[in-house]
Amino acid sequence: MNARAECELTLTRADLEEALAGVLDDRRTIDEKTHRAHHDYVQDLIEARRRHRARWDTIWTQVSGWLVIVTVTAVGTSAVAWLAHVFKRGG
């Protein structure tokens, strides 16, 4: 008897489903409650990362706004000082 004939004689769909279910049950290493806790933990990590990113986006927006204000102020102050120097010398 060849391998194909032997498989056809001994392996039915129900046998295959039962064998696969048994293997999957044997390979399951955590229960449903622990599995759910893992999913909740990962969701908490994702939420914490989202809040962290939003906080840094807000900080970056404020800092870059202040940098623009400081730069414009420095350029304006330098321009006024230069103009005062030029007019003080008499042009």
C-alpha positions in Angstrom: 0.0 0.0 0.0 1.4 3.4 -1.0 1.4 6.5 1.2 -1.5 8.1 -0.6 -3.7 5.1 -0.3 -2.9 4.9 3.4 -3.8 8.5 4.0 -7.0 8.1 2.2 -7.9 5.1 4.3 -7.0 6.5 7.7 -7.3 10.3 7.7 -10.7 11.9 7.6 -11.5 15.6 7.9 -12.8 15.1 11.5 -9.5 13.3 12.4 -7.5 16.1 11.0 -9.5 18.8 12.8 -9.3 16.9 16.1 -5.5 16.5 15.7 -5.0 20.2 14.9 -7.2 21.2 17.8 -5.2 19.0 20.1 -1.9 20.5 18.9 -3.2 24.0 19.2 -4.4 23.4 22.7 -1.0 21.9 23.7 0.8 24.9 22.3 -1.4 27.4 24.1 0.8 28.6 26.9 -1.4 31.3 28.5 -5.0 31.4 29.5 -7.5 33.8 28.0 -7.4 36.2 31.0 -3.6 36.6 30.8 -3.9 37.0 27.0 -6.4 39.8 27.5 -4.2 41.4 30.1 -1.3 41.4 27.6 -3.5 43.1 25.0 -4.6 45.7 27.6 -0.9 46.4 28.5 0.0 46.9 24.9 -2.9 49.2 24.4 -1.8 51.2 27.4 1.7 51.5 25.9 0.3 52.7 22.7 -1.8 55.3 24.5 1.2 56.4 26.6 3.3 56.8 23.5 0.5 58.9 21.8 0.3 61.2 24.9 4.1 61.5 25.0 4.2 62.5 21.3 1.4 65.0 21.7 3.2 66.6 24.7 6.5 66.9 22.7 4.7 68.3 19.7 3.2 71.0 22.0 6.6 71.7 23.6 8.3 71.9 20.1 5.6 74.3 18.9 6.0 76.6 21.8 9.8 76.5 21.7 10.0 77.1 18.0 7.5 80.1 18.4 9.8 81.6 21.1 12.8 81.0 18.8 11.1 83.0 16.1 10.3 85.8 18.5 13.9 85.9 19.9 15.4 85.9 16.4 13.1 88.7 15.2 13.9 90.7 18.3 17.6 90.1 18.0 17.6 91.2 14.3 15.5 94.2 15.2 17.7 95.2 18.0 20.8 94.8 15.9 19.3 96.9 13.1 18.3 99.7 15.5 21.8 99.6 17.0 23.4 99.7 13.6 21.2 102.6 12.4 22.0 104.5 15.6 25.7 103.9 15.0 25.4 105.1 11.4 23.5 108.2 12.2 25.7 109.0 15.2 28.8 109.1 12.9 26.9 111.4 10.5 26.0 109.0 7.8 
